[in-house]
Amino acid sequence: MPGYVYLVGVGPGEPDCITQRVLDVLAQADVVLYDYLVHPSVLAHVPQPATVVCVGKQRGRHSQTQVQINAQMIDYANQGRCVVRLKGGSPTVFGRGGEEMGALTEAGIAFELIPGVSSVFGVLERVGIPVTHRDCARSVAVVSGASAHQGEWRGRVPNADTLIAVMAVKNSAAFIQQVLADTDHTPDTPAAIIYKGTSAHEQVWVTTVGGMQAIAREVRSPALVVIGPVVRYRERCVGYRKGPLTGTRIVSLRPQSPVVLPTTRVSWEAQWQADGADVVRYPVQDIHRIAAPMVPVDTADWVVFTSQIAVGCFVAWLREHRLDWRSVSGKVVAVGSATAAALRSVGIEADGVAEQSDQEGVLELLPQTMTGQLVLFPCSERARPRLADTVTQRGGRVVALPVYTAVTQQRYTVPLYDGDCVVFTSAGTVAAFFEKHETVPDIVAWVWGERTKQALRGYFSGPIRLVTGVCG
């Protein structure tokens, strides 16, 4: 039985611009085919078993031709798989979505088109340039720089109050010449060039039609050109969308829990994004739950949680064994405020919260003499023995309950750039990251906890910032 294809638009780049419908579709995906301009954080929503393939095209450099992309969609669908084709912006606005619709129709493959925020409008609005304005812009036209061939513009440029051009910086001379020939715009008409809009590398040049070519020579794709009196309104947006982290790209390597807990706590990625950062969620590890055997939970004197993932997987383990928190005895200790918030979301208030983000922090909260006391420790399959060894030395005993394991994520790799702040949340993320990236550009490392810092020193000699308080 043939599968199904979703042609999905994910907006101009900012992951917050994707719709709930996109998230719902990604959760069903067996195969994801994505373009270069899709923000890497979108891929973090792809389920672990799915196949992820980059089929992006850049001017003069195509990983696959459009014919090959069409063939892949059809082939996967004929295998009965759910295929999600991720495209920047909206699928049919200079995104070849119409061609893909035609190929699927001809092959008899059922599909659905899911619109996104079009980049040609979304990028302008995010930099403070209105697309239309009742006082000066009652019409708008969008053209493609692909209309140029060998330095000559093919066809006419519409005479609209606001003129937007995609892929036009390479052939800016031909474009400007045609604008002046076909429209009422003059060399003095306001213009702007926007490079990598909505990203940390976003740059905006405000100029005029006459001054545009000198700037365009130094700008690479992807860039958007806008011409018209609406450009003047950007000057009124001083401080628009600015924050202490504006212009900073933060790559968070934190793995995602297979068990989602209800919580009102704002994640630290969301906090950084609110401060203006371009946050890339790049889980370098996949977390898999383990079907742990039954252990007695009603005789523990202490229950220790070192992560949100451990909380979620332990709750799932209780349900599998037809138990709930009423069956669990002992005082509860959590590492960090995030773990404490995860416990709170399931109705448990931690008796103690360790600020040091590792097992050493927990040991500071446990008594020095623990004769006859039992510590229940829901943990990773590869948890360090430090807690068990120290509790044993103090006269107690630890029952480790491995409820999950972490393996290196192999579905996709996120490109890194000079100046990126890369956040390592554990020694495991350090090892997984350098397994996927043998060489790295000039990054700044942010680490969660002293042990993570020590692990990173074995791979990395650059600057390291300890952010324990933020990450906890």
TORROVO-191262 format. One record per residue (C-alpha): residue in one letter; x negated, y, z negated. Coordinates in steps of 0.02 Angstrom, whole numbers, padded with zeros to 5 digits, always signed. Layout:
# TORROVO-191262
AXYZ;...
END
This chain:
# TORROVO-191262
M+00000+00000+00000;P-00075+00169+00050;G-00127+00287-00087;Y-00092+00471-00103;V-00194+00629-00072;Y-00183+00795-00164;L-00255+00947-00077;V-00293+01057-00226;G-00345+01239-00243;V-00443+01280-00402;G-00454+01468-00384;P-00597+01590-00358;G-00720+01505-00475;E-00672+01543-00654;P-00609+01378-00728;D-00473+01471-00824;C-00389+01510-00657;I-00339+01329-00625;T-00159+01281-00657;Q-00084+01150-00771;R-00030+01056-00615;V-00213+01038-00565;L-00256+00963-00735;D-00110+00842-00722;V-00167+00783-00550;L-00349+00764-00601;A-00296+00651-00744;Q-00226+00528-00614;A-00376+00534-00496;D-00465+00379-00433;V-00573+00481-00313;V-00620+00666-00316;L-00695+00751-00163;Y-00752+00927-00208;D-00828+01080-00124;Y-00983+01179-00177;L-00878+01326-00238;V-00780+01221-00363;H-00833+01271-00539;P-00925+01125-00623;S-00813+01138-00777;V-00667+01077-00671;L-00757+00911-00646;A-00760+00886-00835;H-00573+00848-00822;V-00602+00700-00705;P-00567+00534-00792;Q-00718+00424-00825;P-00680+00281-00703;A-00656+00399-00554;T-00776+00414-00407;V-00840+00593-00384;V-00913+00649-00217;C-00978+00820-00165;V-00924+00856+00014;G-00960+01042+00011;K-01008+01145+00161;Q-01120+01299+00159;R-01154+01406+00309;G-01279+01313+00417;R-01294+01172+00290;H-01158+01040+00278;S-01169+00888+00164;Q-01031+00815+00273;T-00939+00873+00427;Q-00753+00906+00421;V-00723+00750+00526;Q-00817+00646+00397;I-00721+00725+00253;N-00555+00686+00338;A-00612+00507+00368;Q-00660+00485+00185;M-00492+00547+00122;I-00400+00430+00239;D-00513+00281+00199;Y-00494+00300+00011;A-00306+00325+00027;N-00291+00169+00134;Q-00374+00074-00009;G-00224+00124-00115;R-00318+00253-00217;C-00263+00422-00282;V-00374+00550-00196;V-00395+00728-00259;R-00475+00848-00135;L-00537+00998-00235;K-00561+01161-00141;G-00609+01335-00198;G-00473+01468-00191;S-00314+01406-00110;P-00325+01258+00010;T-00258+01339+00169;V-00335+01514+00150;F-00495+01495+00253;G-00517+01325+00171;R-00476+01209+00316;G-00330+01142+00216;G-00221+01152+00371;E-00341+01040+00467;E-00342+00913+00326;M-00152+00915+00318;G-00148+00877+00504;A-00272+00733+00489;L-00176+00654+00346;T-00010+00673+00437;E-00081+00591+00593;A-00148+00446+00488;G+00019+00422+00401;I-00050+00464+00229;A+00068+00546+00103;F-00002+00704+00025;E+00042+00855-00080;L-00032+01029-00067;I-00063+01117-00233;P-00096+01303-00211;G-00228+01396-00309;V-00269+01578-00344;S-00340+01637-00179;S-00519+01697-00193;V-00487+01842-00073;F-00366+01919-00199;G-00424+01846-00365;V-00604+01905-00349;L-00550+02084-00311;E-00433+02089-00459;R-00564+02019-00577;V-00686+02160-00534;G-00553+02294-00555;I-00506+02327-00373;P-00319+02319-00338;V-00273+02234-00175;T-00130+02355-00140;H-00075+02519-00217;R+00083+02617-00190;D-00013+02780-00166;C-00141+02725-00038;A-00129+02543+00016;R+00036+02470+00076;S-00041+02342+00193;V-00179+02214+00178;A-00269+02102+00303;V-00396+01962+00280;V-00522+01914+00414;S-00661+01786+00426;G-00842+01821+00473;A-00836+01660+00570;S-00755+01770+00704;A-00931+01830+00748;H-01036+01736+00875;Q-01214+01780+00921;G-01197+01952+00845;E-01033+01991+00935;W-00863+02000+00849;R-00729+01900+00936;G-00553+01969+00928;R-00481+02125+00848;V-00487+02180+00667;P-00313+02221+00599;N-00281+02403+00555;A-00233+02377+00373;D-00252+02497+00226;T-00349+02362+00132;L-00464+02254+00236;I-00544+02100+00158;A-00677+01996+00246;V-00747+01828+00195;M-00910+01759+00264;A-00949+01928+00342;V-01115+01982+00264;K-01222+01887+00389;N-01137+01974+00535;S-01106+02139+00447;A-01166+02246+00594;A-01041+02169+00714;F-00903+02175+00584;I-00930+02360+00543;Q-00936+02405+00727;Q-00770+02317+00757;V-00690+02396+00602;L-00734+02571+00665;A-00671+02528+00839;D-00505+02445+00792;T-00447+02531+00633;D-00419+02701+00555;H-00562+02673+00434;T-00712+02789+00453;P-00894+02779+00398;D-00840+02872+00240;T-00704+02747+00191;P-00744+02666+00021;A-00808+02488+00030;A-00874+02356-00090;I-00972+02194-00076;I-00944+02063-00212;Y-01069+01921-00230;K-01017+01762-00322;G-00862+01841-00396;T-00802+01780-00569;S-00968+01693-00604;A-01114+01739-00717;H-01211+01788-00560;E-01075+01908-00503;Q-01139+02070-00427;V-01036+02214-00358;W-01099+02351-00242;V-00985+02501-00213;T-01027+02598-00056;T-00945+02658+00105;V-00918+02578+00274;G-01068+02677+00338;G-01181+02619+00197;M-01124+02439+00192;Q-01244+02363+00317;A-01400+02413+00219;I-01333+02321+00066;A-01266+02172+00163;R-01440+02133+00232;E-01496+02089+00054;V-01342+01988+00003;R-01319+01802+00027;S-01159+01702+00035;P-01040+01679-00049;A-00990+01861-00040;L-00830+01956-00011;V-00814+02124+00077;V-00671+02245+00044;I-00638+02408+00136;G-00509+02539+00091;P-00463+02675-00033;V-00419+02545-00167;V-00606+02526-00199;R-00605+02695-00288;Y-00501+02622-00428;R-00647+02516-00488;E-00727+02676-00553;R-00584+02690-00677;C-00623+02517-00747;V-00782+02559-00845;G-00806+02418-00972;Y-00680+02308-00881;R-00705+02126-00927;K-00865+02164-01020;G-00923+02071-01174;P-01086+02037-01265;L-01116+01882-01158;T-01063+01953-00989;G-01185+01894-00856;T-01239+01743-00960;R-01214+01566-00894;I-01197+01440-01035;V-01202+01255-00993;S-01125+01151-01132;L-01178+00968-01133;R-01058+00917-01270;P-00971+00752-01228;Q-00782+00743-01229;S-00688+00633-01350;P-00581+00494-01276;V-00453+00534-01413;V-00376+00707-01408;L-00324+00776-01577;P-00202+00920-01603;T-00299+01071-01667;T-00279+01259-01672;R-00465+01288-01691;V-00544+01385-01548;S-00692+01289-01478;W-00860+01373-01471;E-00857+01361-01280;A-00696+01461-01283;Q-00774+01588-01400;W-00922+01613-01284;Q-00806+01630-01136;A-00704+01762-01229;D-00867+01857-01254;G-00892+01864-01066;A-01001+01711-01031;D-00979+01597-00882;V-00964+01432-00977;V-00999+01271-00884;R-00935+01115-00970;Y-01055+00978-00918;P-01034+00822-01026;V-01192+00721-00991;Q-01126+00574-01092;D-00968+00472-01074;I-00890+00416-01238;H-00809+00244-01243;R-00708+00179-01389;I-00760+00015-01467;A-00635-00115-01525;A-00713-00127-01697;P-00661-00272-01810;M-00560-00248-01968;V-00656-00189-02122;P-00586-00150-02294;V-00545+00037-02304;D-00454+00038-02470;T-00607+00008-02579;A-00719+00150-02519;D-00779+00285-02639;W-00831+00399-02495;V-00785+00415-02311;V-00911+00508-02202;F-00878+00589-02032;T-01019+00671-01935;S-00921+00726-01780;Q-00749+00763-01708;I-00769+00611-01596;A-00790+00499-01747;V-00630+00569-01823;G-00528+00541-01664;C-00594+00365-01635;F-00567+00317-01818;V-00386+00377-01810;A-00361+00270-01654;W-00443+00123-01744;L-00322+00141-01890;R-00173+00138-01771;E-00238-00017-01683;H-00243-00108-01850;R-00071-00042-01899;L-00145+00068-02035;D-00138+00252-02077;W-00227+00372-02194;R-00129+00306-02344;S-00232+00147-02328;V-00397+00241-02344;S-00472+00274-02516;G-00616+00385-02570;K-00672+00564-02551;V-00694+00628-02373;V-00853+00717-02318;A-00871+00804-02149;V-01019+00877-02054;G-00980+01053-01995;S-00823+01157-01983;A-00771+01078-01817;T-00766+00904-01893;A-00672+00973-02043;A-00546+01053-01925;A-00523+00887-01834;L-00483+00804-02001;R-00364+00945-02045;S-00272+00918-01881;V-00223+00743-01940;G-00175+00802-02114;I-00338+00770-02209;E-00430+00907-02302;A-00615+00864-02322;D-00676+00859-02502;G-00845+00922-02443;V-00912+01003-02284;A-01098+00993-02246;E-01166+01144-02155;Q-01323+01054-02097;S-01267+00965-01938;D-01334+00791-01967;Q-01337+00647-02091;E-01459+00743-02200;G-01323+00872-02231;V-01205+00735-02291;L-01336+00665-02409;E-01345+00833-02497;L-01160+00816-02542;L-01172+00638-02606;P-01227+00605-02786;Q-01408+00561-02822;T-01352+00407-02918;M-01226+00297-02825;T-01237+00131-02917;G-01095+00017-02859;Q-01020+00150-02744;L-00963+00110-02567;V-00976+00230-02419;L-00869+00199-02264;F-00955+00273-02111;P-00854+00278-01947;C-00991+00314-01821;S-01073+00286-01653;E-01139+00115-01607;R-01313+00195-01607;A-01299+00291-01770;R-01463+00316-01862;P-01494+00212-02019;R-01543+00364-02124;L-01377+00374-02217;A-01373+00187-02256;D-01555+00182-02310;T-01539+00330-02428;V-01374+00274-02505;T-01451+00101-02534;Q-01599+00184-02622;R-01475+00275-02734;G-01392+00111-02781;G-01242+00116-02664;R-01191+00028-02505;V-01138+00090-02332;V-01012+00000-02223;A-01045+00062-02047;L-00893+00055-01933;P-00948+00082-01751;V-00793+00155-01668;Y-00873+00224-01509;T-01027+00218-01399;A-01107+00349-01286;V-01182+00315-01114;T-01258+00432-00987;Q-01127+00505-00871;Q-01169+00455-00692;R-01023+00527-00592;Y-01095+00698-00549;T-01237+00820-00583;V-01220+01007-00610;P-01350+01122-00528;L-01450+01229-00648;Y-01527+01402-00623;D-01661+01509-00701;G-01593+01596-00856;D-01458+01467-00894;C-01427+01436-01079;V-01411+01247-01097;V-01329+01185-01258;F-01391+01019-01327;T-01274+00949-01461;S-01367+00792-01513;A-01524+00690-01482;G-01415+00583-01368;T-01371+00730-01256;V-01557+00773-01246;A-01601+00599-01183;A-01452+00592-01062;F-01489+00765-00992;F-01670+00726-00950;E-01619+00558-00879;K-01513+00655-00754;H-01634+00802-00730;E-01816+00754-00712;T-01862+00936-00680;V-01770+01091-00740;P-01782+01275-00695;D-01828+01412-00819;I-01686+01382-00942;V-01659+01434-01124;A-01615+01289-01238;W-01484+01309-01375;V-01479+01163-01496;W-01361+01099-01629;G-01460+01044-01781;E-01642+01018-01826;R-01646+00838-01768;T-01585+00888-01596;K-01721+01020-01592;Q-01853+00891-01635;A-01789+00773-01499;L-01793+00912-01371;R-01974+00955-01410;G-02021+00787-01336;Y-01958+00844-01166;F-01959+01033-01164;S-02089+01167-01205;G-01983+01321-01170;P-01886+01433-01290;I-01765+01348-01410;R-01629+01435-01509;L-01549+01348-01657;V-01361+01377-01658;T-01307+01262-01799;G-01187+01384-01877;V-01097+01417-01713;C-01083+01237-01659;G-01033+01162-01825;
END
